[in-house]
Amino acid sequence: MNSHRDMKQPSFKDVSRFTRWINGLDEKDRLLSPRGRKKKWVIFLCILFLLFVLSFTWFPRVTVEHQALPGKTPVRTDTVQFPSGTGIMELPADSLEHPLKQKSNEDTFEAE
């Protein structure tokens, strides 16, 4: 059942020092008991999470400073004109919805 544990990694002469180091750590990890292995990884992940949380206090917030692009005038949002009959909170309509609204409004005015 443990065929992956029984298999030996072939040793290459051109393997980097980092690869040999990782293979050695992997071999040590395989020799641990399941309980010890789980404890090691729980501690490792807790330390990583703690570093993640502390990184928000260690690094200051970035302030974004910008300048207006030359030749471009900024568009004021408070002067935007809405088409007649639509409000700011109304969702955009389909191309077929406007004629239907207009027809229904004409029908209600004619019925009165």
C-alpha positions, 0 to 999 in steps of 0.5 A: 500500500505504501508504494510511494514510500518504498520507492527510492528517488534516483540520485542525479549528479546534477541535482541542485543543493536546494533540491537535495535539501528539499528531498532530505526534509521530505525524507525526515517528514516521512519518518515522523509518526502521523501524529507528529507530522500533523502537529508539525504542520499545524504549528507551521500553518499557525505561524504563517497565519500569524505572520499574515495577520501581523503584516497588516500592522507592520507595513504602513498603509500606502497613500495614493497621490495623483495629478490630473492628466494634462489636457483633460478636464474632469467630469463633474458627476453632479451636473450629469443630466438624466434622460427625461422620465428616468431617475438616478435610482432607476436601472438601465432599460432594454432597447425594447422597454422604452417604446413599451413604456411610452406606449403604455403611458400613451394608453393610460393618458388616452383612457383618462 
